[in-house]
Amino acid sequence: MIENQRTLKSAIKLIGVGLHTGEKVTIELCPAPDNHGYKFQRTDIEGEPIIEADADLVVSTERGTTLEKNGAKVYTTEHVLAALYGMQVDNALIKISGPEIPIMDGSSYPFVQAIESVGYEEQKAVREYLELDEVIPWEDVDKGIEFLAVPDSVYRLTVMVDYNSPVLGTQHATIYKIEEFKEQISTCKTFVFLKELEFLAKNGLIKGGDIDNAIILVEREDVSQEELDRLAKLLGKEGLEVKYKGIGTLNNYQMKFQNEPARHKLLDIVGDLALVGKPIKAHILAARPGHSGNTRFAKVLKEQIKKQKNAPRKFDLEKDPLYDINDIEKMLPHRYPFLLVDKVMEITEDTIVGVKNITMNEPQFTGHFPGNPIFPGVLQVEAMAQCGGIFALSKVDEPHLYSTYFMKIDNVKFKQKVIPGDTIVFELKLLSPMRRGLVNMGGKGYINGKLAVEAEMLAQVIKDKVENDQ
C-alpha cells in the first residue's frame, strides 16, 4: 500500500514550562516540506540554529533526551516527538523560544490535541519505512536493558518494566499498531518516586515539576507532612497543597490505566526511536528501557538503515516470471532491437521488478565498442523506462491501446560498466501516486545485487489507439 508523507496543515503554538529548567517557553509546531523529517529551531538564540531530531546528536539522557548541535541544545524532546510520530506526521519544524520542550501535563496528549486541531496536509513524497529482514538484538548487560527488533508488517511495541516496588512491581504494555497511540498511550503521564524528588531537586532538576504534570509514587507509610513541606520548599512550591494517604500516589491520583507507568515507557520509546529518521515497520520488544537504552538502540537501527542501503540487493530469479517476453510484447509497442525487457518478476501496488539479459548478439555492440563491448547508459535508462511503462500499463484496462512517453529524467547515475553476460534487475518504485496518467518513479538497476544504475523518471500514459468495431 502506498502511503504519502504528510505534514501539519498549519502552525500552532503552545506555552508551558520546562520540567527541569522551569523556564517558560513557547513551542510552535510548523509544517515542513517533503523529506524534511523532524527538526528543532531555537528562536531565542542568535541565528535561530536548527537541531535535527537525530540519534547521533543525543548528548544526554538524564531524566529526558537532550540533543545538541554546534553548541545549541534542546532538552526533553521525547514527548513532542512521540506525538508527531504517533499521529503519523512525517515532517515538522518545531520552533522553541527556550532550551527545553514544555512538560505540559507530563504526557504527549496536549501536543496530540494541537496536531489534531490543525489537521494534516498530504505531501507528494512517498513514506519510506525501515523494514527489517532479520532480527536485531541489543542489550546492556550491566544495566539489564534488553531490546529486540523483529520483522513485522506494522510498528508494534511491547515493553516490560520491573521496578521492584510495592506500588508498581513488574508491568507490561503493548500497542499492536501505531494507530493506537492516541487512545492507548498519548495520555499516560511521566512518573517519579517520592524518594527521588529530593535528589532531583538538589541537583537542579525538575524546577518545573508539579503534582499536575507527573505521577508521584509513594512507597512508604511513614511519610510525614514535614517531609512533604520540605520537599515542596526545595521545589519552590511552598504554596502547593499536597495530600498523602499512604502507599500509592500523592493527592490520590487515579491512573488512567492500571499500567500507566509502563505505557508511558512506551510513549518514551516512540519519541526516542523517532530519532532513527525513518518510520519503522517492526515489532520492538524492550525490557527495562530508559532514555539511554532507547537512544542507543535508535543508533543501532540507524546502522541497520546504512547496512541495508549498502548490502547487495537480493532477487529471486528462479521463480516463474509474472510476465514473459510474449506477455511483454502484448503490452509494449517495442520490438527487436529496441525491446529491452526480457521478463517481469513481480508487480505490487507501487513497485515492479524487471529483468534485462545482456547478450553479445545485440546490434549496439558492433560499434560500442569493438573489442570492448559496453552496454550504453542511454539503453540502460531506456530499459528501466520500459519497466516503468509495463508497470503503468498493468494498471489500466486494455493496455495495448496505450503508450507511455518520457516527460523528464532526473538524477541519473551510472555506478559500473554493464557488459555482455550481465543480467540487470530493475526495481522501480512510485515516488508519488499515479494521477491523470502521470507516472513518477524512482528506479535502480542491479547486477549481482550491486547497484549499477539509478534514475528518476516522469512519464505520461496516453491512449493512442481505438479498437475497430467488428
C-alpha positions in Angstrom: 0.0 0.0 0.0 1.4 3.4 -1.0 1.5 5.9 1.8 2.4 9.5 1.2 4.2 11.6 3.7 2.2 14.3 5.5 2.8 17.4 7.5 0.7 19.8 9.5 -1.9 21.9 7.7 -0.9 25.0 9.6 1.3 26.1 12.5 0.1 26.0 16.1 1.6 27.5 19.3 1.6 26.2 22.9 3.0 27.7 26.0 4.3 25.9 29.1 7.3 25.4 31.3 10.3 23.1 31.0 10.2 20.2 33.5 13.9 20.6 34.5 14.7 24.2 33.7 11.4 25.6 35.0 11.6 28.2 32.2 8.5 29.4 30.5 8.7 28.6 26.8 6.6 28.9 23.6 6.7 26.0 21.3 5.4 26.2 17.7 4.7 23.1 15.6 5.1 24.2 12.0 4.5 22.5 8.6 7.6 21.4 6.8 8.4 20.2 3.2 8.7 16.7 1.9 11.6 14.6 3.3 12.3 17.3 6.0 11.8 15.0 8.9 11.7 16.5 12.4 13.9 19.4 13.3 14.0 21.8 16.2 14.8 25.5 15.9 16.0 27.6 18.9 14.3 31.0 18.1 15.9 32.6 21.3 19.4 32.1 20.0 21.2 34.4 17.5 20.9 32.9 14.1 18.0 30.7 15.2 20.0 27.4 14.8 18.5 24.2 13.6 18.9 20.9 15.6 17.9 17.8 13.7 16.0 15.1 15.6 18.8 12.6 15.1 20.1 9.9 17.4 23.6 10.9 16.6 23.0 14.3 18.2 22.0 12.9 21.6 24.3 14.3 24.3 22.4 13.4 27.5 19.7 11.1 28.6 19.4 12.3 32.3 15.7 12.3 33.0 15.0 13.1 29.3 16.6 13.1 25.9 18.8 16.1 25.1 20.0 17.0 21.6 22.9 19.3 20.7 24.4 20.7 17.5 27.1 23.4 17.3 26.5 24.3 20.9 22.8 24.7 20.7 20.8 22.3 22.8 17.2 21.2 23.2 16.1 19.3 26.3 13.3 16.8 26.9 12.5 16.1 23.3 10.7 12.8 23.7 7.1 13.8 24.4 6.6 16.1 21.4 8.4 13.7 19.1 6.2 10.9 20.3 3.1 12.9 19.5 4.3 13.7 16.0 5.4 10.2 15.3 2.3 8.7 16.9 0.0 10.8 14.8 2.0 9.9 11.7 3.2 13.4 10.9 6.4 12.9 8.8 7.7 16.4 8.5 7.6 19.2 11.1 9.7 22.1 12.2 9.5 22.6 16.0 10.3 26.2 17.0 11.0 26.8 20.7 11.8 30.1 22.5 13.9 28.4 25.1 16.1 25.4 25.8 13.5 22.9 26.9 10.3 21.5 25.4 7.4 22.3 27.8 6.3 19.5 30.0 2.6 20.4 29.7 0.7 17.8 31.7 3.5 15.2 31.6 2.2 13.3 28.6 2.0 13.7 24.8 -1.7 14.4 24.8 -1.6 18.3 24.7 0.6 18.0 21.6 -1.7 15.4 20.1 -4.7 17.8 20.6 -2.7 20.6 19.0 -1.9 18.4 16.0 -5.5 17.3 15.5 -6.7 20.9 15.9 -4.9 22.0 12.7 -5.1 18.7 10.8 -2.9 17.3 8.1 -1.6 18.1 4.7 -0.8 15.2 2.4 2.5 15.6 0.5 3.9 14.2 -2.8 6.8 12.1 -1.4 6.1 8.5 -0.5 6.7 7.5 3.0 9.8 5.2 3.2 10.0 2.8 6.1 12.8 0.9 7.9 11.7 -2.6 7.2 13.7 -5.5 8.7 14.7 -8.7 7.0 16.4 -10.0 10.2 16.1 -10.0 13.9 18.1 -7.3 15.6 19.0 -7.9 19.3 20.8 -5.4 21.6 21.4 -5.3 25.3 23.3 -3.6 28.1 24.2 -6.5 30.4 25.4 -4.3 33.2 22.1 -2.4 33.4 19.8 -5.2 32.5 18.4 -3.4 29.4 17.3 -5.5 26.5 15.9 -4.6 23.1 14.8 -6.8 20.3 13.5 -5.7 16.8 11.7 -8.4 14.9 10.4 -8.1 11.3 6.8 -7.2 11.1 4.4 -5.5 8.7 3.4 -2.8 11.2 5.0 -0.8 14.0 4.3 -2.9 17.2 5.7 -2.2 20.6 6.0 -4.3 23.7 7.6 -3.2 27.0 8.4 -4.9 30.3 9.4 -2.8 33.3 10.4 -4.1 36.7 10.5 -1.5 39.5 10.8 -3.9 42.5 8.3 -1.6 44.1 5.2 -2.2 46.3 3.4 0.4 44.2 4.3 -0.8 40.7 6.1 -4.1 40.7 6.5 -5.6 37.2 4.4 -4.2 34.4 3.9 -4.9 30.8 2.3 -2.8 28.0 1.8 -3.3 24.3 0.4 -1.4 21.3 -0.3 -3.5 18.3 -0.1 -0.7 15.7 0.9 2.9 15.8 -2.8 4.0 15.2 -3.4 3.0 18.8 -1.1 5.7 20.1 -3.6 8.4 20.7 -6.1 6.4 22.7 -3.8 3.9 24.4 -0.5 5.8 25.0 -0.6 9.5 24.5 -2.4 10.5 27.7 -0.1 8.5 30.0 2.0 10.8 32.3 5.6 10.7 33.3 6.2 9.5 36.8 8.7 9.8 39.6 9.1 8.1 43.0 8.7 10.4 46.0 12.1 9.1 47.3 13.8 10.6 44.1 12.4 14.1 44.5 14.9 15.4 47.0 17.9 14.2 44.9 16.5 15.7 41.7 15.7 19.0 43.4 19.1 19.3 44.9 20.8 18.6 41.6 18.9 21.4 39.9 16.4 19.3 38.1 12.5 19.3 37.9 12.3 23.0 38.6 9.1 22.9 36.6 7.8 19.8 38.3 4.3 19.8 39.8 1.8 17.2 41.0 -0.2 18.1 37.9 2.5 17.2 35.4 3.8 13.9 36.9 2.6 10.9 38.8 4.3 10.9 42.2 4.6 7.4 43.6 4.8 6.9 47.4 6.2 3.6 48.6 6.2 4.3 52.4 3.5 4.5 55.1 5.6 6.8 57.4 5.9 9.9 55.2 5.5 13.0 57.4 3.8 16.2 56.5 7.1 18.0 57.5 8.9 15.9 54.9 6.4 16.9 52.2 6.6 20.5 53.1 10.4 20.4 53.0 10.3 18.8 49.5 7.7 21.4 48.4 10.1 24.2 49.5 13.1 22.5 47.7 11.0 22.5 44.6 9.9 26.1 45.1 6.3 25.0 45.5 5.7 26.2 49.1 2.1 27.1 48.4 1.3 23.6 46.9 -1.3 21.6 48.8 -0.1 18.0 49.0 -2.3 15.3 50.2 -0.9 12.0 51.4 -2.8 8.9 52.3 -0.2 6.1 52.5 1.3 3.9 49.8 0.1 4.9 46.3 0.2 8.3 44.7 0.2 11.8 46.1 -3.1 13.5 46.0 -4.6 10.1 45.3 -4.0 10.5 41.6 -6.1 7.9 39.7 -4.1 6.3 37.0 -5.9 6.2 33.6 -4.7 2.6 33.2 -3.5 0.2 35.8 -0.2 0.0 33.9 0.1 3.7 33.1 3.8 3.9 34.0 4.6 1.1 31.6 2.5 2.7 28.9 4.4 6.0 29.5 7.6 4.0 28.9 6.1 3.0 25.5 5.5 6.7 24.9 9.1 7.5 25.6 10.3 4.7 23.3 8.1 6.1 20.4 9.6 9.5 21.0 13.2 8.4 21.3 13.0 6.0 18.3 11.7 8.9 16.2 15.4 9.8 16.2 16.0 6.9 13.8 15.0 9.2 11.0 12.5 6.8 9.3 9.1 5.4 10.3 9.6 1.8 11.3 7.8 -1.5 10.5 8.9 -3.9 13.1 8.0 -5.4 16.5 10.1 -3.7 19.1 10.4 -5.5 22.4 12.0 -3.7 25.3 12.9 -4.9 28.8 13.7 -2.3 31.5 14.1 0.6 29.0 15.0 4.2 29.6 16.2 7.1 27.5 19.7 5.9 27.5 18.8 2.4 26.2 16.2 3.9 23.8 18.5 6.3 22.1 21.4 3.8 21.9 19.0 1.3 20.3 17.9 4.1 17.9 21.6 4.3 16.8 21.6 0.5 16.2 18.5 0.9 14.0 20.2 3.8 12.1 23.2 1.5 11.4 20.7 -1.1 10.1 19.5 1.5 7.6 23.1 2.0 6.4 23.6 -1.7 6.2 20.5 -2.3 4.2 21.5 0.6 1.8 24.9 -0.9 1.2 24.0 -4.6 1.2 23.7 -6.5 -2.1 20.1 -6.5 -3.2 18.6 -10.0 -3.4 16.1 -11.1 -6.0 14.6 -14.5 -6.7 15.1 -15.1 -10.4 14.4 -18.8 -10.1 10.7 -18.4 -9.8 8.3 -18.2 -12.8 8.1 -14.7 -14.1 4.9 -12.7 -13.8 5.2 -11.7 -17.5 7.4 -13.5 -20.0 8.6 -11.9 -23.3 5.4 -12.9 -25.1 3.3 -11.1 -22.5 5.5 -8.1 -22.6 5.1 -7.8 -26.4 1.3 -7.6 -25.9 1.8 -4.6 -23.6 4.6 -2.6 -25.2 4.8 -1.4 -28.8 8.6 -2.0 -28.9 10.2 -4.8 -31.0 13.7 -6.0 -31.7 16.2 -4.5 -31.4 14.5 -2.0 -29.1 12.5 -4.3 -26.8 14.8 -4.2 -23.7 12.9 -6.1 -21.0 13.0 -9.9 -21.1 10.7 -10.7 -18.2 8.9 -9.1 -15.3 9.2 -11.0 -12.0 6.7 -9.1 -9.8 4.4 -6.1 -9.7 2.9 -4.7 -6.5 0.8 -1.6 -5.8 3.8 0.6 -6.1 6.8 -1.4 -7.4 7.9 -3.5 -10.4 10.9 -5.8 -10.8 12.0 -6.5 -14.4 15.0 -8.3 -15.9 17.2 -7.5 -18.9 19.8 -10.1 -20.1 22.7 -8.5 -21.9 24.0 -10.6 -24.8 26.7 -10.1 -27.4 24.2 -10.7 -30.2 22.7 -7.2 -29.7 23.5 -4.8 -32.5 24.8 -1.9 -30.4 27.9 -3.9 -29.6 29.0 -3.7 -33.3 30.2 -0.2 -32.6 30.1 0.3 -28.8 32.9 -0.6 -28.7 34.8 -3.0 -30.9 37.0 -5.2 -28.6 35.5 -3.6 -25.5 31.7 -4.1 -25.6 29.8 -1.9 -23.2 26.0 -1.7 -22.9 25.2 2.1 -23.4 24.0 4.1 -20.5 21.1 5.5 -22.6 19.9 2.0 -23.2 20.1 1.1 -19.5 17.8 4.1 -18.9 15.6 3.1 -21.7 15.3 -0.5 -20.4 14.4 0.9 -17.0 11.8 3.2 -18.5 10.3 0.2 -20.4 9.9 -1.5 -17.0 8.1 1.6 -15.8 5.9 1.6 -18.8 4.9 -2.0 -18.1 4.1 -1.0 -14.5 1.9 1.8 -15.7 0.2 -0.2 -18.4 -0.5 -3.0 -15.9 -2.8 -0.6 -14.1 -5.1 0.1 -17.0 -7.7 -2.0 -18.9 -6.7 -3.0 -22.4 -3.0 -1.9 -22.1 -2.3 -2.4 -25.8 -4.4 0.7 -26.5 -2.0 2.9 -24.6 1.6 4.1 -24.9 3.9 5.7 -22.4 6.1 8.8 -23.2 9.0 10.3 -21.3 8.5 13.7 -19.9 11.5 14.1 -17.6 14.6 12.2 -16.5 16.5 13.3 -13.3 19.3 12.2 -11.1 20.8 9.6 -13.5 23.8 7.9 -12.1 25.9 5.0 -13.5 27.9 3.0 -11.0 29.7 0.4 -13.0 30.2 -0.9 -16.6 27.5 -3.2 -18.0 28.8 -5.8 -20.4 27.6 -8.9 -22.3 26.9 -11.7 -19.9 25.5 -9.4 -17.3 21.9 -9.6 -16.1 20.4 -6.3 -14.9 17.5 -6.5 -12.5 15.5 -3.3 -12.4 13.5 -2.3 -9.4 11.2 0.7 -9.8 9.1 2.3 -7.1 6.4 5.0 -7.4 7.6 8.3 -6.0 4.1 9.7 -5.9 0.7 8.2 -6.7 -0.4 8.0 -10.3 -2.6 10.9 -11.2 -4.1 11.9 -14.6 -1.8 9.5 -16.4 1.4 10.8 -14.9 3.8 8.2 -13.6 6.7 9.3 -11.4 9.1 6.5 -10.5 12.5 6.1 -9.0 14.4 3.2 -10.5 17.5 1.2 -9.7 19.3 -1.4 -11.8 21.4 -4.2 -10.0 24.0 -6.6 -11.3 24.6 -9.5 -8.9 22.9 -7.4 -6.3 25.1 -4.4 -6.6 23.8 -1.1 -7.8 24.7 -0.4 -11.4 22.4 2.5 -12.5 19.7 4.7 -10.9 17.4 7.4 -12.2 14.1 9.2 -11.5 11.6 9.3 -14.4 8.4 11.0 -15.2 6.2 9.6 -17.9 2.7 10.0 -19.2 0.4 7.2 -20.2 -1.7 8.2 -23.2 -4.5 6.3 -25.0 -3.4 6.4 -28.6 -5.4 3.6 -30.3 -9.0 2.8 -30.8 -10.2 -0.7 -31.5 -12.2 -1.1 -34.7 -15.7 -2.4 -34.2 -16.0 -5.9 -35.6 
